[in-house]
Amino acid sequence: MRLVERVFEKPIEELLKQWYLDEKKSIAEISEISEVSTCTIQKWLVLFEVPRRHLTFM
């Protein structure tokens, strides 16, 4: 977590909200950007109480 914060020079909570909520990136996309596993991203979303988006079907 600290490494990601150092690389992007922002707190991880702020980064997650920016990427997931504002930019609508998927967990997989965030995982690629941050070079952290999808499981870790999911755990961080829960830890920081970032509201999860619901799946929509077309």
N, C-alpha and C positions, 0 to 999 in steps of 0.2 A: 504494500500500500504506500509506504513512504517513498519507494523508488518511483512509482507512478507520479506521486505528488511532486517529487524533485524534478522529474523529466518535464512535466507539463506546467510546473510552477503555480499550481493551484491545489487547494484541498480536494481530495478524492470525492467528497460529497458534492462539491460544486461541479466537478467534472462530470460525474454521473448524471446529475440533473440536467446539465447543459446538453450532453450527448443523448441521453435517453428521452428526456421530456421535451426539450426545446428543439433539438435537431432530429428527433424521432428515429435515432439509430437503433438497430436491433442489438440484442445482447451479443450476438456473434460479431457484429461490426465493432462494437466497443471492445470486445475481446481482442480483435485484430489490431486495433489502434493502440491499445494499452499493452499488448503482448502479455495478457493475463488470461487464464482459462475462463471459459464461459461459466463454470461452476463458481469460481471466485467472484465474477461479476454479479451473478445471481445472489450470492451471499452478501455482497456489499450493498446491493439494492435493498435487501431485507434489513440489514444492519442500520442503514441510514434512512429507512422508512420512505424510500422513493416509491411513489404510487405506481403500481404495475399497469401497463396498458392492457386492454382486452383484445383478444384476437377478433378480427372481423373477417367474414367470409363473403365472397362476391357471388 
